């Protein structure tokens, strides 16, 4: 699996372009690459409002839930990392599935949440082998690239912020 992630990271790095994008300053030491099966460098707690949104996600339907209630889904099903998509004064979250029942073959769900004053807002939900937060920005937020291995070749998609959510480009 490490070979797949290495190939994917290489493909993401090679595929970066700066067409019409604003470069962003990246906080030093911030994790920018996230692999489905790779540990997070600086795990963060998952706030209850984020967990409630994750419990309603359609990917959760693939798992058998004891008692059948989505309320039984614990934060331990996921891993979170803080990220700064706009600048150093706000805190956003990248969440990845930790419970393997959410995974497919070499892919799994990732979510990005924007921090607001009192809660969080889901701005990206995608399936990938890995995500990379890029140094470029669109509409004020850093671009994101997701990747997977398709037919033994790295394949990636870039997501750009449209002012409300991330959209595939």
Secondary structure, DSSP 8 states (H G I E B T S, - for coil): -HHHHHHHHHHHHHH---TT-EE----TT---EEETTS--SSEE---HHHHHHHHTSGGGGGS--GGG-GGG--GGGEEEEEE-SS-TT--EEEEEE-SGGG-BTTBEEEEEEEE-SSSEEEEEEEEESEEEEEEEEETTEEEEEEEEEETTEEEEEEEEE-SSSEEE-
